[in-house]
Amino acid sequence: MASHETTRLRLDISYDGTDFSGWARQPGRRTVCGEIEEKLSAIVRTPVLLTVAGRTDAGVHASGQVAHVDVPTAALPDDLERLVRRLARFLPRDVRVTRISVAPEHFDARFSAIRRHYEYRLTTAVYGAEPLRARDTVAWPKKVDVDAMQRASRSLLGLHDFAAFCKRREGATTVRELQRFDWTYEDDILTAYVSADAFCWSMVRSLVGAALAVGEGRRTVEWMTGLLDERERAASVAVAPAHGLSLVRVDYPADEDLAARNAATREMRGPITPGCCG
């Protein structure tokens, strides 16, 4: 009699999002989720569904994405590194599962996460992006006031309603705790570091776009801070190009705190639609 026991695996994932229509599975489109699910299902000889820490839009990259998947225990090798090697043989070059481990009890890639970290990379060089970095660096050959951008960005830190920076989804909250938003500028490379408990749709790129408007002198620090009073998407906020954005890390609590974190997140975020990203 076949065993129906499953094992939950944590997958650490990296990808170049340039040629993907985002993370989430979409009929007729090439997606990160679709590629991994297809190849992993073939290897373990049963259909599998991934749940991801954070969906990324078309063109957005990741070096620290996390997903979980429930796989029949009997289909797994004794050494999970073998599974990593097999996936490397079958996956296309622009996506890699860099590590697979048995997930601790109550681990949920999405609901257990306590923090997501993104980086947004631009260059102000007059010649644009270096060819070897052109797929993850936005050419922005304009003068910017980085100090003003820092002041504007830091004024948004804390727990707020970020409706002005988000494309609204029906029934979803736009309240988030922005824990880091600052910039570095070195050798013509301008990098934003953005961390929060979670992000709503297009939030990071909207934050970056608003800060750039301040840096160019088209808007003031006070304008950016005042956006927190808006309760609808602000037409004055431009969304920065997708290819400058990368998900670089997802933080999780200690194993003994996972169940409590899951319950708290589900209560705050509400019901979800089953599928690729949980």
C-alpha positions as CSV (number, residue, x, y, z in Angstrom):
1,M,0.0,0.0,0.0
2,A,1.4,3.4,-1.0
3,S,2.4,5.8,1.7
4,H,0.7,9.2,1.7
5,E,3.2,10.7,4.2
6,T,4.7,14.0,3.0
7,T,7.7,16.1,4.1
8,R,7.6,19.9,4.0
9,L,10.8,21.3,2.3
10,R,12.1,24.8,2.4
11,L,13.6,26.0,-0.9
12,D,16.0,28.9,-1.1
13,I,15.7,30.4,-4.6
14,S,17.6,32.9,-6.8
15,Y,16.5,34.2,-10.2
16,D,17.0,36.8,-12.9
17,G,13.5,38.0,-13.5
18,T,14.1,39.7,-16.8
19,D,12.5,37.0,-19.0
20,F,9.8,35.9,-16.5
21,S,6.2,37.2,-16.2
22,G,6.8,37.4,-12.5
23,W,6.7,34.7,-9.8
24,A,3.1,33.6,-9.9
25,R,1.8,30.8,-12.2
26,Q,-0.1,32.2,-15.2
27,P,-1.5,30.2,-18.1
28,G,0.5,30.6,-21.2
29,R,3.2,32.6,-19.6
30,R,6.7,31.8,-18.4
31,T,6.9,32.3,-14.6
32,V,9.4,31.4,-11.9
33,C,6.9,29.3,-10.0
34,G,5.8,27.5,-13.1
35,E,9.4,26.5,-14.1
36,I,10.3,25.2,-10.6
37,E,7.0,23.4,-10.1
38,E,7.2,21.7,-13.5
39,K,10.8,20.5,-13.0
40,L,10.3,19.4,-9.4
41,S,7.1,17.6,-10.2
42,A,8.9,15.6,-12.9
43,I,11.7,14.7,-10.5
44,V,9.5,13.5,-7.6
45,R,6.9,12.1,-10.1
46,T,3.9,13.8,-8.5
47,P,2.4,17.3,-9.0
48,V,3.7,19.8,-6.4
49,L,2.6,23.3,-5.5
50,L,4.9,26.0,-4.1
51,T,4.0,28.6,-1.5
52,V,6.3,31.6,-1.6
53,A,7.5,34.2,0.8
54,G,6.6,37.1,-1.5
55,R,5.4,37.2,-5.1
56,T,7.6,39.3,-7.4
57,D,6.3,41.2,-10.5
58,A,7.5,40.7,-14.0
59,G,11.1,41.7,-14.4
60,V,11.9,41.7,-10.6
61,H,14.8,39.6,-9.5
62,A,15.6,37.6,-6.3
63,S,18.8,36.4,-4.6
64,G,17.0,35.4,-1.4
65,Q,13.5,34.2,-2.2
66,V,12.1,31.4,0.0
67,A,9.3,28.9,-0.8
68,H,8.0,25.7,0.8
69,V,6.6,22.6,-0.8
70,D,5.0,19.4,0.5
71,V,6.6,16.3,-1.2
72,P,5.9,12.6,-0.8
73,T,8.5,11.4,1.7
74,A,9.1,8.3,-0.3
75,A,10.1,10.3,-3.3
76,L,13.0,12.2,-1.6
77,P,16.6,11.1,-1.6
78,D,18.5,10.6,1.7
79,D,20.7,13.6,0.8
80,L,18.7,16.7,-0.3
81,E,21.8,18.1,-2.0
82,R,21.2,15.5,-4.7
83,L,17.8,17.1,-5.3
84,V,19.5,20.5,-5.6
85,R,21.9,19.0,-8.2
86,R,19.1,17.4,-10.2
87,L,17.1,20.6,-10.3
88,A,20.2,22.4,-11.5
89,R,20.4,20.0,-14.4
90,F,16.8,20.7,-15.5
91,L,16.1,24.3,-14.6
92,P,16.9,27.1,-17.1
93,R,20.0,29.2,-16.4
94,D,18.0,32.2,-15.1
95,V,16.6,30.4,-12.0
96,R,18.3,28.3,-9.4
97,V,17.2,26.5,-6.2
98,T,20.3,27.2,-4.2
99,R,19.4,25.1,-1.1
100,I,16.8,22.6,0.0
101,S,16.2,21.7,3.6
102,V,13.6,19.9,5.7
103,A,11.4,22.7,7.1
104,P,10.8,22.9,10.9
105,E,7.3,22.1,12.2
106,H,4.8,24.9,11.5
107,F,7.0,26.5,8.9
108,D,5.1,28.5,6.2
109,A,7.2,30.4,3.7
110,R,4.6,33.2,3.5
111,F,2.9,33.4,6.9
112,S,5.9,32.6,9.0
113,A,8.0,35.5,7.6
114,I,8.6,38.4,9.8
115,R,10.5,40.6,7.4
116,R,11.3,41.0,3.7
117,H,14.4,42.8,2.5
118,Y,14.6,44.4,-1.0
119,E,17.3,46.4,-2.7
120,Y,16.8,48.7,-5.7
121,R,19.8,49.6,-7.8
122,L,20.3,52.5,-10.1
123,T,23.3,54.2,-11.8
124,T,23.6,58.0,-12.4
125,A,26.6,57.4,-14.8
126,V,26.2,59.5,-18.0
127,Y,26.8,56.4,-20.1
128,G,24.2,54.3,-18.3
129,A,24.5,50.9,-16.7
130,E,27.6,48.7,-17.1
131,P,26.8,46.0,-19.7
132,L,27.3,43.2,-17.1
133,R,24.8,44.8,-14.7
134,A,22.3,46.2,-17.2
135,R,19.7,43.6,-16.4
136,D,19.5,44.6,-12.7
137,T,20.6,48.3,-12.7
138,V,18.4,51.1,-13.9
139,A,20.1,53.9,-15.9
140,W,19.2,57.2,-14.2
141,P,21.7,59.7,-15.6
142,K,20.3,62.7,-13.7
143,K,21.6,64.6,-10.7
144,V,19.9,63.7,-7.4
145,D,20.0,65.1,-3.9
146,V,20.7,62.0,-1.9
147,D,20.4,63.8,1.4
148,A,16.9,64.9,0.6
149,M,16.0,61.4,-0.5
150,Q,17.3,60.1,2.8
151,R,15.2,62.5,4.8
152,A,12.1,61.8,2.7
153,S,12.6,58.0,2.9
154,R,13.2,57.9,6.6
155,S,10.1,60.0,7.3
156,L,8.0,57.0,6.2
157,L,9.4,54.6,8.7
158,G,7.0,52.9,11.1
159,L,3.5,51.4,11.0
160,H,1.3,53.3,8.4
161,D,-1.3,52.9,5.8
162,F,0.7,52.9,2.5
163,A,-2.4,53.1,0.3
164,A,-0.8,55.9,-1.7
165,F,2.1,53.6,-2.7
166,C,0.1,50.4,-3.5
167,K,-2.1,49.0,-6.3
168,R,-5.1,48.0,-4.3
169,R,-6.3,44.4,-4.1
170,E,-9.9,43.8,-3.1
171,G,-10.1,42.9,0.5
172,A,-6.4,43.4,1.2
173,T,-5.0,45.8,3.8
174,T,-2.4,48.4,2.8
175,V,-1.2,48.8,6.4
176,R,2.5,47.9,6.7
177,E,5.4,48.4,9.1
178,L,8.2,50.0,7.1
179,Q,11.4,49.1,9.1
180,R,14.1,50.4,6.8
181,F,14.2,52.7,3.8
182,D,17.6,54.4,3.2
183,W,20.1,54.9,0.4
184,T,23.8,54.6,-0.4
185,Y,25.6,56.4,-3.2
186,E,29.1,55.2,-4.3
187,D,30.9,55.3,-7.7
188,D,27.7,56.4,-9.5
189,I,25.7,53.5,-8.0
190,L,22.6,54.5,-6.0
191,T,21.1,51.7,-4.0
192,A,17.9,51.8,-1.9
193,Y,17.5,49.3,1.0
194,V,13.9,48.7,1.9
195,S,12.7,46.3,4.6
196,A,9.2,45.7,6.0
197,D,7.1,43.0,7.6
198,A,5.4,42.7,4.2
199,F,4.8,44.7,1.1
200,C,1.6,45.3,-0.9
201,W,1.5,45.3,-4.7
202,S,4.0,47.7,-6.3
203,M,4.9,49.3,-2.9
204,V,8.7,49.1,-3.1
205,R,8.9,50.5,-6.6
206,S,6.5,53.3,-5.7
207,L,8.5,54.2,-2.7
208,V,11.6,54.4,-4.8
209,G,9.8,56.4,-7.5
210,A,8.6,58.9,-5.0
211,A,12.0,59.3,-3.4
212,L,13.6,59.9,-6.8
213,A,11.1,62.7,-7.5
214,V,12.3,64.3,-4.2
215,G,15.9,63.7,-5.2
216,E,15.4,65.5,-8.5
217,G,13.8,68.4,-6.8
218,R,10.4,67.9,-8.5
219,R,8.8,67.1,-5.1
220,T,9.5,68.1,-1.5
221,V,10.2,66.0,1.6
222,E,6.9,67.2,3.0
223,W,5.0,66.0,-0.1
224,M,6.3,62.5,0.4
225,T,5.5,62.5,4.1
226,G,2.0,63.8,3.3
227,L,1.3,60.8,1.1
228,L,0.8,58.8,4.3
229,D,-2.5,60.7,4.7
230,E,-3.9,59.4,1.4
231,R,-6.3,56.5,1.4
232,E,-6.1,55.7,-2.4
233,R,-3.3,55.1,-4.8
234,A,-1.7,58.5,-5.5
235,A,-1.5,59.4,-9.2
236,S,1.5,61.7,-8.5
237,V,3.7,58.7,-7.5
238,A,5.6,57.2,-10.4
239,V,6.5,53.4,-10.2
240,A,10.2,52.8,-10.8
241,P,11.2,50.3,-13.5
242,A,11.0,46.7,-12.4
243,H,14.5,45.5,-13.3
244,G,16.2,47.5,-10.6
245,L,14.5,45.6,-7.9
246,S,15.7,42.4,-6.1
247,L,14.4,40.5,-3.1
248,V,17.6,39.8,-1.2
249,R,16.4,38.1,2.1
250,V,13.5,36.9,4.1
251,D,13.6,36.7,7.9
252,Y,11.9,34.1,10.0
253,P,11.4,33.7,13.8
254,A,12.9,30.9,15.9
255,D,11.4,27.5,15.3
256,E,9.4,27.6,18.5
257,D,7.7,30.8,17.5
258,L,6.6,29.8,14.0
259,A,3.0,28.7,15.0
260,A,2.3,31.9,16.8
261,R,3.7,33.9,13.9
262,N,1.5,32.1,11.4
263,A,-1.6,32.7,13.5
264,A,-0.8,36.4,13.9
265,T,-0.1,36.9,10.2
266,R,-3.3,35.1,9.1
267,E,-5.4,37.2,11.4
268,M,-3.8,40.4,10.1
269,R,-3.8,39.6,6.4
270,G,-7.1,37.7,6.1
271,P,-8.0,34.9,3.7
272,I,-5.9,34.0,0.7
273,T,-6.3,32.4,-2.6
274,P,-4.8,28.9,-2.9
275,G,-2.1,28.2,-5.5
276,C,1.4,29.1,-6.3
277,C,2.1,31.6,-3.6
278,G,-0.2,30.4,-0.8
